[in-house]
Amino acid sequence: MRHRLAVRVQPGASADRIEGRGTDDAGRVFLKVRVRARPEDGAANAAVEAVVAKALGLAKSAVKVMTGGKTRIKGLEIDGPPDLAGVIEGWLADERGSD
């Protein structure tokens, strides 16, 4: 099954890691990902794919940057089992809860 995920990337970070949920000024939700790689020759995109794949327990080849190759906001396509949808939704859940 194919899943989609929007991420905002910070290249040149001190460590590769998933930071959690974020939103932009338009209210769009994304996952914040930090990678040590610099945005040169696709290195940061490859690092994002690897970080997300590892966090999901998938092979690196299961995660691909499909949109935003040269921007900080990227669209990922993830090949994985249907239950990954719950994991992705959990990453993007509003941590504040309902008021």
Secondary structure, DSSP 8 states (H G I E B T S, - for coil): -EEEEEEEEETT-SS-EEEEEEE-TT--EEEEEE-SS-SSTTHHHHHHHHHHHHHHT--GGGEEEEE-TTSSEEEEEEE--TTHHHHHHHHHS-TT---
